[in-house]
Amino acid sequence: MLCRLPVCNIGASRPSLSYCGCVLSTRITACLSAHNADNTTVRVVESTVKSDHKTIVVYQGQAHFQPLNKRRYHRMFRHRSPTQHARFLEYASTVNIELDDHGSTQSNFDNMYGILVDLLDRFYLEREITVTSGDPPYVTPAVKALLRCKNRLMRAGRTEEAGSIAARIRNTITRSSSRWLRQINTRKNAKDAWAKVREVIKGKANRVGEQVEGLTAQTLNTHYATISTDNGYSVPRLKLTAHEDLRRITEYDVFRMLDTLRPTATGLDLIQAWFLRLGAAIFAAPLARLFHQSHTSGAVPYQWKTAVIMPVPKIATPAQSSDFRPISITPVLSRLPDLVIRKFIYPALLRPHPSLDLSDQFAFRPSGSTTAAIIAMLHTVRSMLADNDYVHVFSFDFSKAFDTVRHASLTSKLAQLELPDSIYN
């Protein structure tokens, strides 16, 4: 039953905000005193259209009204606490991870993944929690679970424990906000700073996951499979030479990578970055052996060949499959062997074969960057202007360059670099 008071629209930018809020608060208080306050609910309702106004609705009784413009999602997460971490490290330090030196790369990876998943499920059980579209970005499933735990402790009168959890929530939100605003320079780029302010007030303009009429997961799968398939694909030839460089990725290299892992998205293997960073001292040795076996055998486990495709809109109002950019979320472990690029490929690019001219390539090279490319171009133009009245600059942008490059043509040039056969293959 709606309370009998006039609906008041509150404008965020109107000078009468405080007066309207005061009058409304007085009327709501009078209404609650006239009725049973225990059965009265007050809601702040946002408009379904673009507006700075909100409406406050008061109703009574057992009826439960759900806002039309709020969506609920069920999310799975793993609860973490210092006590769980201590128990995990105590147990994991006694676990002996054995790998078969004569076994295949895939079987050893299966064994390692089985141990990791078993440890996760033993000490960090999966839980389900409900999040809504109205939650701020920093309210993750883990934060929401902590908020509910704090509220339960407060109702039970356990204020000290609730205060401790409140401190954890505050630190988590502070870290999240710091990462979110880390790249914003208010002095040099006020536009991006105000964009963040609007995002805080009104939410993101382009929300990932918005349903587009007539667009399904199968439609996107078909589209991405079509643009990623080359009917004339030819398998690159393998490299086999007498010289073989057997430089290993050491246990210390892997430990350093695990220990410096930053929070990142989780792939289909469900092994999260925080778990690998927590157990870095335990997982470094077996993972170093697995990486070396994978490199020497030229075999990649199937766990690394699958990824979660996240369609991100390219434009403000996407309407078809081509309006979404596919972002592949690969397993965290598959990103660690990037050390190979620094340890093998980068030195080879510094000493290219005489038939390869890499002087004008700035991407994927040590000390190469967009800034270096601009400096080189400006230097060339200014040098030519010393003897010429003007200089023409032609710029080309190849659409889907990484999707359309032929592997056979690329690997034929890559084979001329001084790379170990196992790394190339």
C-alpha positions in Angstrom: 0.0 0.0 0.0 1.5 3.3 -1.0 1.8 6.0 1.6 -0.3 9.0 0.9 2.3 11.7 0.3 3.1 13.6 -2.9 5.8 12.2 -5.2 8.8 14.5 -5.1 11.4 14.5 -7.9 14.8 15.5 -6.7 17.0 17.2 -9.2 20.8 16.8 -8.6 21.6 20.2 -10.0 18.7 22.2 -8.7 19.2 24.8 -5.9 16.1 23.7 -4.0 17.6 20.2 -3.4 18.2 20.7 0.3 14.8 22.4 0.9 13.0 19.6 -1.1 14.9 16.9 0.8 14.1 18.5 4.1 10.3 18.7 3.4 10.3 15.2 2.0 12.1 13.8 5.0 9.6 15.5 7.3 6.7 14.0 5.4 8.2 10.6 5.4 8.8 10.7 9.1 5.2 11.8 9.7 4.0 9.0 7.4 6.1 6.4 9.2 4.8 7.5 12.6 1.2 7.3 11.4 1.7 3.7 10.2 3.6 0.7 11.5 7.2 1.5 10.7 8.2 -2.2 10.7 6.1 -2.9 7.6 7.1 0.3 5.8 9.7 0.3 3.0 11.3 3.4 1.4 12.9 3.1 -2.0 14.8 5.6 -4.2 13.7 4.8 -7.8 15.8 5.9 -10.8 14.1 6.9 -14.1 14.2 4.4 -16.9 15.1 7.2 -19.3 18.0 9.5 -19.2 17.4 11.9 -16.3 19.1 13.5 -13.3 15.9 13.1 -11.2 15.0 10.4 -8.8 11.8 9.5 -7.0 11.2 8.4 -3.5 8.4 5.9 -3.0 7.1 4.7 0.4 4.8 1.6 0.6 3.5 -0.6 3.3 2.5 -4.2 3.7 4.0 -7.5 2.7 4.1 -6.7 -1.0 7.6 -6.6 -2.4 8.1 -4.4 -5.4 11.2 -4.9 -7.6 12.6 -2.0 -9.7 12.2 -2.6 -13.4 15.5 -1.2 -14.4 17.7 -3.3 -12.1 18.9 -6.7 -13.2 20.2 -9.4 -10.9 23.0 -11.9 -11.7 24.3 -15.0 -9.9 28.1 -15.0 -9.6 30.4 -17.7 -8.3 33.5 -16.7 -6.2 35.9 -18.2 -3.8 35.9 -16.7 -0.3 39.4 -15.8 1.0 40.6 -15.0 4.5 44.0 -14.9 6.3 43.1 -18.1 8.2 42.4 -19.9 4.9 45.7 -18.7 3.5 47.6 -20.0 6.6 46.0 -23.4 6.4 46.6 -23.7 2.7 50.3 -22.8 3.0 50.8 -25.2 5.9 49.3 -28.0 3.9 50.8 -27.2 0.5 54.3 -27.1 2.0 54.0 -30.8 2.7 52.7 -31.7 -0.8 55.2 -33.3 -3.1 54.3 -32.5 -6.7 55.8 -35.3 -8.8 56.0 -35.2 -12.6 56.9 -38.1 -14.9 60.1 -37.3 -16.8 59.2 -39.9 -19.4 55.6 -38.9 -19.6 54.1 -36.7 -22.3 53.7 -33.0 -21.9 49.9 -33.2 -21.9 49.8 -35.9 -19.2 52.1 -33.9 -16.9 50.0 -30.7 -17.4 46.9 -32.7 -16.6 48.5 -33.9 -13.4 49.6 -30.4 -12.4 46.2 -28.9 -13.2 44.5 -31.7 -11.1 46.7 -30.8 -8.1 46.0 -27.1 -8.4 42.2 -27.6 -8.7 42.2 -30.0 -5.8 44.0 -27.5 -3.6 41.6 -24.7 -4.6 38.5 -26.8 -3.9 40.0 -28.1 -0.6 40.7 -24.7 1.0 38.7 -22.2 -1.0 35.2 -23.5 -1.8 33.1 -21.9 -4.5 30.1 -19.8 -3.3 27.3 -18.2 -5.1 26.2 -14.6 -4.5 23.8 -12.2 -6.2 25.0 -9.0 -7.7 22.9 -6.3 -9.4 23.4 -3.9 -12.3 23.1 -1.0 -9.8 26.2 -2.1 -7.8 29.3 0.2 -8.2 32.3 -1.4 -10.1 34.2 -1.9 -6.9 31.5 -4.0 -5.3 32.7 -7.4 -6.5 31.2 -10.7 -5.3 33.9 -11.0 -2.7 33.2 -7.5 -1.4 29.4 -8.1 -1.3 30.0 -11.3 0.7 32.1 -9.3 3.2 29.4 -6.7 3.5 26.8 -9.3 4.3 29.1 -10.9 6.8 29.7 -7.5 8.5 25.9 -6.8 8.6 25.3 -10.2 10.3 28.0 -9.5 12.9 26.6 -6.0 13.6 23.1 -7.4 14.1 24.5 -10.0 16.5 26.3 -7.3 18.5 29.8 -8.4 17.6 31.0 -4.9 16.7 34.8 -5.6 17.0 34.7 -8.4 14.4 32.4 -6.3 12.2 34.9 -3.4 12.5 37.7 -5.6 11.4 35.8 -6.8 8.3 34.9 -3.1 7.6 38.6 -2.3 7.5 39.2 -5.1 5.0 36.3 -3.8 2.8 37.7 -0.3 3.0 41.2 -1.4 1.9 39.8 -3.5 -0.9 37.7 -0.6 -2.3 40.6 1.8 -1.9 42.9 -0.5 -3.9 40.3 -1.0 -6.6 39.6 2.8 -6.9 43.4 3.5 -7.0 43.9 1.0 -9.9 40.8 2.5 -11.6 42.1 6.1 -11.4 45.8 5.3 -11.7 46.2 6.5 -15.3 44.2 9.7 -14.9 46.1 12.9 -14.8 43.8 15.7 -13.9 46.3 18.4 -14.8 47.1 17.2 -18.3 43.8 15.6 -19.3 40.7 17.0 -17.6 38.4 15.3 -20.2 39.3 11.8 -19.0 39.0 12.9 -15.3 35.4 14.2 -15.9 34.6 11.0 -17.8 35.5 9.1 -14.7 33.3 11.4 -12.6 30.3 10.8 -14.9 31.0 7.1 -14.7 30.8 7.2 -10.9 27.6 9.2 -11.0 25.7 7.6 -13.9 27.6 4.4 -14.5 29.3 3.3 -17.7 27.8 4.5 -20.9 28.6 1.2 -22.7 27.9 -1.7 -20.4 29.5 -5.0 -21.5 26.8 -7.7 -21.6 23.9 -5.6 -22.8 21.5 -7.7 -24.8 21.3 -6.8 -28.5 18.1 -7.9 -30.3 18.7 -10.8 -32.6 22.3 -11.4 -31.4 23.1 -14.6 -29.6 26.2 -16.4 -28.4 25.9 -18.8 -31.4 25.7 -15.8 -33.8 28.9 -14.4 -32.3 30.7 -17.8 -32.4 29.8 -18.2 -36.1 31.0 -14.7 -36.9 34.3 -15.0 -35.1 34.9 -18.5 -36.6 34.3 -17.1 -40.1 36.8 -14.2 -39.8 39.4 -16.4 -38.1 39.3 -19.3 -40.7 41.6 -19.3 -43.7 40.5 -21.8 -46.3 43.8 -21.6 -48.0 45.8 -22.1 -44.9 49.1 -24.0 -45.3 50.9 -25.5 -42.4 54.3 -23.9 -41.7 57.3 -26.1 -42.1 59.2 -27.2 -38.9 62.8 -26.2 -38.3 65.5 -28.8 -37.8 69.1 -27.8 -37.5 72.2 -29.4 -35.9 72.6 -26.6 -33.3 70.2 -26.5 -30.4 70.3 -23.9 -27.6 69.1 -25.6 -24.4 68.9 -22.5 -22.1 66.3 -23.3 -19.5 63.7 -21.3 -17.8 64.9 -21.6 -14.2 62.8 -22.1 -11.0 63.8 -18.5 -10.0 62.5 -17.1 -13.3 59.1 -18.8 -12.7 59.0 -17.8 -9.0 59.6 -14.1 -9.9 56.8 -14.2 -12.5 54.4 -15.8 -10.0 55.3 -13.6 -7.1 54.7 -10.4 -9.2 51.4 -11.5 -10.8 48.8 -8.7 -10.8 45.1 -9.1 -10.5 43.8 -10.2 -13.9 40.9 -12.1 -15.5 40.7 -15.9 -15.1 40.6 -18.2 -18.1 38.7 -21.5 -18.5 41.2 -23.4 -16.4 39.7 -21.5 -13.4 43.2 -21.0 -11.8 43.2 -17.5 -10.5 46.2 -15.2 -10.3 46.0 -14.6 -6.5 46.2 -18.4 -5.9 49.3 -18.7 -8.1 50.9 -15.7 -6.4 50.1 -17.1 -2.9 51.7 -20.4 -3.7 54.6 -19.1 -5.8 57.3 -20.8 -3.7 55.5 -24.1 -3.9 54.5 -24.1 -7.6 57.7 -22.5 -9.1 59.7 -25.7 -9.4 57.2 -28.0 -11.1 56.0 -25.2 -13.4 59.6 -24.5 -14.5 59.9 -28.2 -15.4 56.6 -28.1 -17.3 57.5 -25.0 -19.2 60.9 -26.5 -20.2 59.3 -29.7 -21.3 56.7 -27.8 -23.4 59.4 -25.8 -25.1 61.8 -28.6 -25.8 59.0 -30.9 -27.2 57.2 -28.1 -29.1 53.9 -29.2 -27.5 51.2 -26.9 -26.1 48.7 -28.3 -23.6 45.0 -28.2 -24.7 44.2 -26.1 -21.6 46.1 -23.2 -23.2 44.4 -23.5 -26.5 41.0 -22.6 -25.1 39.9 -19.1 -24.1 36.8 -17.1 -23.0 35.8 -14.7 -25.7 34.5 -11.4 -24.3 32.7 -9.3 -26.9 33.4 -5.6 -26.3 31.4 -3.0 -28.2 33.4 -1.0 -30.7 30.7 1.7 -31.0 28.2 3.3 -28.7 25.2 1.4 -30.0 26.2 -2.0 -31.4 23.6 -3.7 -33.6 25.5 -6.6 -35.3 28.3 -9.1 -34.7 30.9 -7.0 -36.4 30.3 -4.2 -33.9 31.9 -6.2 -31.2 35.6 -6.7 -30.7 36.5 -10.2 -29.5 38.8 -10.1 -26.4 40.3 -13.5 -25.6 40.8 -14.3 -21.9 43.4 -17.0 -21.9 44.5 -19.0 -18.8 46.9 -17.1 -16.5 49.5 -19.8 -16.7 49.6 -19.6 -20.5 50.7 -15.9 -20.2 53.7 -16.7 -18.0 55.9 -18.3 -20.8 56.1 -14.8 -22.3 59.6 -14.9 -20.7 60.5 -16.8 -23.8 60.1 -13.6 -25.8 62.5 -11.7 -23.6 65.0 -14.6 -23.3 65.1 -16.0 -26.9 63.2 -13.8 -29.4 64.3 -10.4 -28.3 68.1 -11.2 -28.6 67.4 -12.7 -32.0 65.7 -9.5 -33.2 68.8 -7.5 -32.2 71.0 -9.7 -34.5 68.7 -10.3 -37.5 69.8 -12.2 -40.7 71.3 -9.9 -43.4 68.3 -10.6 -45.6 65.9 -9.2 -43.0 65.7 -5.4 -42.6 64.1 -4.6 -39.3 65.4 -1.0 -39.0 61.9 0.4 -39.6 60.1 -2.0 -37.3 59.3 -0.6 -33.8 56.7 -3.0 -32.5 57.6 -6.1 -30.6 61.3 -5.1 -30.3 63.4 -4.1 -27.3 63.3 -0.3 -26.8 60.7 -0.1 -29.6 57.5 1.8 -29.1 55.0 4.2 -30.7 57.0 7.1 -29.3 60.2 5.8 -31.0 58.3 5.5 -34.3 57.0 9.1 -34.1 60.5 10.4 -33.3 62.0 8.5 -36.2 59.4 9.8 -38.6 59.8 13.4 -37.4 63.6 13.1 -37.8 63.2 11.8 -41.3 60.8 14.5 -42.3 62.9 17.4 -40.8 66.0 16.0 -42.5 64.2 16.0 -45.9 62.8 19.5 -45.3 66.4 20.8 -45.1 66.7 20.2 -48.9 63.1 20.3 -50.0 60.2 22.7 -49.8 57.7 20.2 -48.6 57.4 16.4 -47.8 54.5 14.1 -48.5 53.7 11.5 -45.9 51.5 8.6 -46.8 50.0 6.6 -43.9 48.3 3.3 -44.2 46.2 1.4 -41.7 45.7 -2.3 -42.4 42.3 -3.6 -41.3 42.6 -6.8 -39.1 46.3 -7.1 -39.8 46.8 -9.8 -37.1 43.8 -11.8 -38.4 44.8 -11.8 -42.1 48.6 -12.2 -42.0 49.6 -15.6 -43.4 51.4 -17.8 -41.0 53.6 -19.5 -43.6 54.9 -16.1 -44.9 55.6 -14.9 -41.4 57.3 -18.1 -40.2 59.5 -18.3 -43.3 61.1 -15.0 -42.1 61.0 -16.0 -38.5 63.0 -19.2 -39.4 65.9 -17.0 -40.5 66.4 -15.7 -37.0 68.8 -17.4 -34.6 66.2 -19.2 -32.6 66.4 -22.7 -31.1 64.4 -25.2 -33.1 62.1 -26.0 -30.1 61.2 -22.3 -29.6 60.5 -21.8 -33.3 58.5 -25.0 -33.7 
